[in-house]
């Protein structure tokens, strides 16, 4: 692997870690996952990252270092049984209200 490709990968990881500070939870989770995959692929150590370029240094603690499995998993949607699903609401038969008839 060339030095140039490694430097580009490190810069990409820095950008992704900065994106991981986003308020959009989906965007930040995906950025963190992508950063972790690049870290594992290029075997980047934490000391190789330019810390001064990071918006928030605490993102370094959210990354799983050393080839460990990713910490963040897809969150299961929690749906209450009393609330019908979108499919059921959309395609269910509507009650005919005689008072609303023309």
PyMOL commands that place a pseudoatom at each C-alpha (Angstrom):
pseudoatom trace, name=CA, resn=UNK, resi=1, chain=A, elem=C, hetatm=0, pos=[0.000, 0.000, 0.000]
pseudoatom trace, name=CA, resn=UNK, resi=2, chain=A, elem=C, hetatm=0, pos=[1.375, 3.368, -0.979]
pseudoatom trace, name=CA, resn=UNK, resi=3, chain=A, elem=C, hetatm=0, pos=[1.973, 6.182, 1.474]
pseudoatom trace, name=CA, resn=UNK, resi=4, chain=A, elem=C, hetatm=0, pos=[-0.238, 8.470, -0.587]
pseudoatom trace, name=CA, resn=UNK, resi=5, chain=A, elem=C, hetatm=0, pos=[-3.247, 6.127, -0.363]
pseudoatom trace, name=CA, resn=UNK, resi=6, chain=A, elem=C, hetatm=0, pos=[-2.742, 5.736, 3.377]
pseudoatom trace, name=CA, resn=UNK, resi=7, chain=A, elem=C, hetatm=0, pos=[-2.644, 9.517, 3.892]
pseudoatom trace, name=CA, resn=UNK, resi=8, chain=A, elem=C, hetatm=0, pos=[-5.825, 9.893, 1.847]
pseudoatom trace, name=CA, resn=UNK, resi=9, chain=A, elem=C, hetatm=0, pos=[-7.493, 7.211, 3.944]
pseudoatom trace, name=CA, resn=UNK, resi=10, chain=A, elem=C, hetatm=0, pos=[-6.472, 8.974, 7.159]
pseudoatom trace, name=CA, resn=UNK, resi=11, chain=A, elem=C, hetatm=0, pos=[-7.877, 12.271, 5.868]
pseudoatom trace, name=CA, resn=UNK, resi=12, chain=A, elem=C, hetatm=0, pos=[-11.105, 10.492, 4.924]
pseudoatom trace, name=CA, resn=UNK, resi=13, chain=A, elem=C, hetatm=0, pos=[-11.341, 9.009, 8.421]
pseudoatom trace, name=CA, resn=UNK, resi=14, chain=A, elem=C, hetatm=0, pos=[-10.893, 12.494, 9.921]
pseudoatom trace, name=CA, resn=UNK, resi=15, chain=A, elem=C, hetatm=0, pos=[-13.697, 13.851, 7.722]
pseudoatom trace, name=CA, resn=UNK, resi=16, chain=A, elem=C, hetatm=0, pos=[-15.965, 10.948, 8.631]
pseudoatom trace, name=CA, resn=UNK, resi=17, chain=A, elem=C, hetatm=0, pos=[-15.273, 11.376, 12.348]
pseudoatom trace, name=CA, resn=UNK, resi=18, chain=A, elem=C, hetatm=0, pos=[-16.162, 15.048, 12.019]
pseudoatom trace, name=CA, resn=UNK, resi=19, chain=A, elem=C, hetatm=0, pos=[-19.360, 14.050, 10.236]
pseudoatom trace, name=CA, resn=UNK, resi=20, chain=A, elem=C, hetatm=0, pos=[-20.076, 11.633, 13.069]
pseudoatom trace, name=CA, resn=UNK, resi=21, chain=A, elem=C, hetatm=0, pos=[-20.684, 14.660, 15.311]
pseudoatom trace, name=CA, resn=UNK, resi=22, chain=A, elem=C, hetatm=0, pos=[-23.756, 15.555, 13.241]
pseudoatom trace, name=CA, resn=UNK, resi=23, chain=A, elem=C, hetatm=0, pos=[-27.097, 16.041, 14.961]
pseudoatom trace, name=CA, resn=UNK, resi=24, chain=A, elem=C, hetatm=0, pos=[-28.693, 13.712, 12.411]
pseudoatom trace, name=CA, resn=UNK, resi=25, chain=A, elem=C, hetatm=0, pos=[-28.416, 10.348, 14.153]
pseudoatom trace, name=CA, resn=UNK, resi=26, chain=A, elem=C, hetatm=0, pos=[-28.637, 8.273, 10.985]
pseudoatom trace, name=CA, resn=UNK, resi=27, chain=A, elem=C, hetatm=0, pos=[-25.940, 10.305, 9.261]
pseudoatom trace, name=CA, resn=UNK, resi=28, chain=A, elem=C, hetatm=0, pos=[-23.626, 10.230, 12.260]
pseudoatom trace, name=CA, resn=UNK, resi=29, chain=A, elem=C, hetatm=0, pos=[-24.019, 6.475, 12.749]
pseudoatom trace, name=CA, resn=UNK, resi=30, chain=A, elem=C, hetatm=0, pos=[-23.287, 5.743, 9.093]
pseudoatom trace, name=CA, resn=UNK, resi=31, chain=A, elem=C, hetatm=0, pos=[-20.246, 8.041, 9.153]
pseudoatom trace, name=CA, resn=UNK, resi=32, chain=A, elem=C, hetatm=0, pos=[-18.901, 6.310, 12.247]
pseudoatom trace, name=CA, resn=UNK, resi=33, chain=A, elem=C, hetatm=0, pos=[-19.423, 2.854, 10.718]
pseudoatom trace, name=CA, resn=UNK, resi=34, chain=A, elem=C, hetatm=0, pos=[-17.654, 3.896, 7.515]
pseudoatom trace, name=CA, resn=UNK, resi=35, chain=A, elem=C, hetatm=0, pos=[-14.769, 5.388, 9.507]
pseudoatom trace, name=CA, resn=UNK, resi=36, chain=A, elem=C, hetatm=0, pos=[-14.430, 2.140, 11.469]
pseudoatom trace, name=CA, resn=UNK, resi=37, chain=A, elem=C, hetatm=0, pos=[-14.359, 0.094, 8.276]
pseudoatom trace, name=CA, resn=UNK, resi=38, chain=A, elem=C, hetatm=0, pos=[-11.588, 2.297, 6.835]
pseudoatom trace, name=CA, resn=UNK, resi=39, chain=A, elem=C, hetatm=0, pos=[-9.668, 2.045, 10.104]
pseudoatom trace, name=CA, resn=UNK, resi=40, chain=A, elem=C, hetatm=0, pos=[-9.848, -1.760, 9.962]
pseudoatom trace, name=CA, resn=UNK, resi=41, chain=A, elem=C, hetatm=0, pos=[-9.070, -1.905, 6.232]
pseudoatom trace, name=CA, resn=UNK, resi=42, chain=A, elem=C, hetatm=0, pos=[-5.964, 0.306, 6.421]
pseudoatom trace, name=CA, resn=UNK, resi=43, chain=A, elem=C, hetatm=0, pos=[-5.026, -0.718, 9.995]
pseudoatom trace, name=CA, resn=UNK, resi=44, chain=A, elem=C, hetatm=0, pos=[-4.903, 2.888, 11.164]
pseudoatom trace, name=CA, resn=UNK, resi=45, chain=A, elem=C, hetatm=0, pos=[-3.824, 3.490, 14.748]
pseudoatom trace, name=CA, resn=UNK, resi=46, chain=A, elem=C, hetatm=0, pos=[-5.336, 6.215, 16.898]
pseudoatom trace, name=CA, resn=UNK, resi=47, chain=A, elem=C, hetatm=0, pos=[-1.979, 7.986, 17.195]
pseudoatom trace, name=CA, resn=UNK, resi=48, chain=A, elem=C, hetatm=0, pos=[-1.834, 8.434, 13.396]
pseudoatom trace, name=CA, resn=UNK, resi=49, chain=A, elem=C, hetatm=0, pos=[-4.876, 10.702, 13.305]
pseudoatom trace, name=CA, resn=UNK, resi=50, chain=A, elem=C, hetatm=0, pos=[-4.248, 14.470, 13.382]
pseudoatom trace, name=CA, resn=UNK, resi=51, chain=A, elem=C, hetatm=0, pos=[-6.212, 15.308, 16.532]
pseudoatom trace, name=CA, resn=UNK, resi=52, chain=A, elem=C, hetatm=0, pos=[-6.163, 19.054, 15.857]
pseudoatom trace, name=CA, resn=UNK, resi=53, chain=A, elem=C, hetatm=0, pos=[-8.298, 18.526, 12.745]
pseudoatom trace, name=CA, resn=UNK, resi=54, chain=A, elem=C, hetatm=0, pos=[-11.104, 16.852, 14.688]
pseudoatom trace, name=CA, resn=UNK, resi=55, chain=A, elem=C, hetatm=0, pos=[-14.141, 18.926, 15.648]
pseudoatom trace, name=CA, resn=UNK, resi=56, chain=A, elem=C, hetatm=0, pos=[-14.785, 16.847, 18.744]
pseudoatom trace, name=CA, resn=UNK, resi=57, chain=A, elem=C, hetatm=0, pos=[-12.078, 14.641, 20.215]
pseudoatom trace, name=CA, resn=UNK, resi=58, chain=A, elem=C, hetatm=0, pos=[-14.605, 12.522, 22.074]
pseudoatom trace, name=CA, resn=UNK, resi=59, chain=A, elem=C, hetatm=0, pos=[-15.508, 10.820, 18.770]
pseudoatom trace, name=CA, resn=UNK, resi=60, chain=A, elem=C, hetatm=0, pos=[-12.240, 8.907, 19.105]
pseudoatom trace, name=CA, resn=UNK, resi=61, chain=A, elem=C, hetatm=0, pos=[-13.748, 7.110, 22.090]
pseudoatom trace, name=CA, resn=UNK, resi=62, chain=A, elem=C, hetatm=0, pos=[-16.795, 6.036, 20.065]
pseudoatom trace, name=CA, resn=UNK, resi=63, chain=A, elem=C, hetatm=0, pos=[-14.618, 4.159, 17.554]
pseudoatom trace, name=CA, resn=UNK, resi=64, chain=A, elem=C, hetatm=0, pos=[-13.782, 0.509, 18.141]
pseudoatom trace, name=CA, resn=UNK, resi=65, chain=A, elem=C, hetatm=0, pos=[-9.985, 0.331, 17.794]
pseudoatom trace, name=CA, resn=UNK, resi=66, chain=A, elem=C, hetatm=0, pos=[-7.886, -2.752, 17.299]
pseudoatom trace, name=CA, resn=UNK, resi=67, chain=A, elem=C, hetatm=0, pos=[-10.126, -4.666, 14.905]
pseudoatom trace, name=CA, resn=UNK, resi=68, chain=A, elem=C, hetatm=0, pos=[-12.894, -5.221, 17.424]
pseudoatom trace, name=CA, resn=UNK, resi=69, chain=A, elem=C, hetatm=0, pos=[-16.463, -5.589, 16.260]
pseudoatom trace, name=CA, resn=UNK, resi=70, chain=A, elem=C, hetatm=0, pos=[-18.341, -2.315, 15.694]
pseudoatom trace, name=CA, resn=UNK, resi=71, chain=A, elem=C, hetatm=0, pos=[-19.970, -0.958, 18.829]
pseudoatom trace, name=CA, resn=UNK, resi=72, chain=A, elem=C, hetatm=0, pos=[-23.001, 0.489, 17.120]
pseudoatom trace, name=CA, resn=UNK, resi=73, chain=A, elem=C, hetatm=0, pos=[-25.685, -1.829, 15.871]
pseudoatom trace, name=CA, resn=UNK, resi=74, chain=A, elem=C, hetatm=0, pos=[-28.860, -1.048, 14.032]
pseudoatom trace, name=CA, resn=UNK, resi=75, chain=A, elem=C, hetatm=0, pos=[-31.545, 0.018, 16.433]
pseudoatom trace, name=CA, resn=UNK, resi=76, chain=A, elem=C, hetatm=0, pos=[-34.661, -2.084, 16.321]
pseudoatom trace, name=CA, resn=UNK, resi=77, chain=A, elem=C, hetatm=0, pos=[-37.824, -0.110, 15.779]
pseudoatom trace, name=CA, resn=UNK, resi=78, chain=A, elem=C, hetatm=0, pos=[-40.125, -0.183, 18.730]
pseudoatom trace, name=CA, resn=UNK, resi=79, chain=A, elem=C, hetatm=0, pos=[-43.768, -0.231, 17.767]
pseudoatom trace, name=CA, resn=UNK, resi=80, chain=A, elem=C, hetatm=0, pos=[-46.550, -0.351, 20.265]
pseudoatom trace, name=CA, resn=UNK, resi=81, chain=A, elem=C, hetatm=0, pos=[-49.195, -2.996, 19.551]
pseudoatom trace, name=CA, resn=UNK, resi=82, chain=A, elem=C, hetatm=0, pos=[-52.044, -0.525, 20.136]
pseudoatom trace, name=CA, resn=UNK, resi=83, chain=A, elem=C, hetatm=0, pos=[-50.870, 1.617, 17.212]
pseudoatom trace, name=CA, resn=UNK, resi=84, chain=A, elem=C, hetatm=0, pos=[-51.544, 0.126, 13.757]
pseudoatom trace, name=CA, resn=UNK, resi=85, chain=A, elem=C, hetatm=0, pos=[-48.779, 0.055, 11.195]
pseudoatom trace, name=CA, resn=UNK, resi=86, chain=A, elem=C, hetatm=0, pos=[-48.670, 2.438, 8.261]
pseudoatom trace, name=CA, resn=UNK, resi=87, chain=A, elem=C, hetatm=0, pos=[-49.739, -0.363, 5.940]
pseudoatom trace, name=CA, resn=UNK, resi=88, chain=A, elem=C, hetatm=0, pos=[-52.765, -1.167, 8.068]
pseudoatom trace, name=CA, resn=UNK, resi=89, chain=A, elem=C, hetatm=0, pos=[-53.799, 2.476, 8.324]
pseudoatom trace, name=CA, resn=UNK, resi=90, chain=A, elem=C, hetatm=0, pos=[-53.404, 3.109, 4.613]
pseudoatom trace, name=CA, resn=UNK, resi=91, chain=A, elem=C, hetatm=0, pos=[-55.187, 0.074, 3.227]
pseudoatom trace, name=CA, resn=UNK, resi=92, chain=A, elem=C, hetatm=0, pos=[-57.794, -0.596, 5.864]
pseudoatom trace, name=CA, resn=UNK, resi=93, chain=A, elem=C, hetatm=0, pos=[-61.440, -0.032, 5.066]
pseudoatom trace, name=CA, resn=UNK, resi=94, chain=A, elem=C, hetatm=0, pos=[-62.682, 3.289, 6.294]
pseudoatom trace, name=CA, resn=UNK, resi=95, chain=A, elem=C, hetatm=0, pos=[-65.824, 3.493, 8.392]
pseudoatom trace, name=CA, resn=UNK, resi=96, chain=A, elem=C, hetatm=0, pos=[-68.743, 5.090, 6.564]
pseudoatom trace, name=CA, resn=UNK, resi=97, chain=A, elem=C, hetatm=0, pos=[-70.134, 7.934, 8.613]
pseudoatom trace, name=CA, resn=UNK, resi=98, chain=A, elem=C, hetatm=0, pos=[-73.744, 8.665, 7.542]
pseudoatom trace, name=CA, resn=UNK, resi=99, chain=A, elem=C, hetatm=0, pos=[-73.588, 12.197, 8.971]
pseudoatom trace, name=CA, resn=UNK, resi=100, chain=A, elem=C, hetatm=0, pos=[-70.830, 13.071, 6.492]
pseudoatom trace, name=CA, resn=UNK, resi=101, chain=A, elem=C, hetatm=0, pos=[-72.785, 11.843, 3.454]
pseudoatom trace, name=CA, resn=UNK, resi=102, chain=A, elem=C, hetatm=0, pos=[-73.698, 14.411, 0.810]
for i in range(1, 102): cmd.bond("trace and resi %d" % i, "trace and resi %d" % (i + 1))
show_as sticks, trace
zoom trace
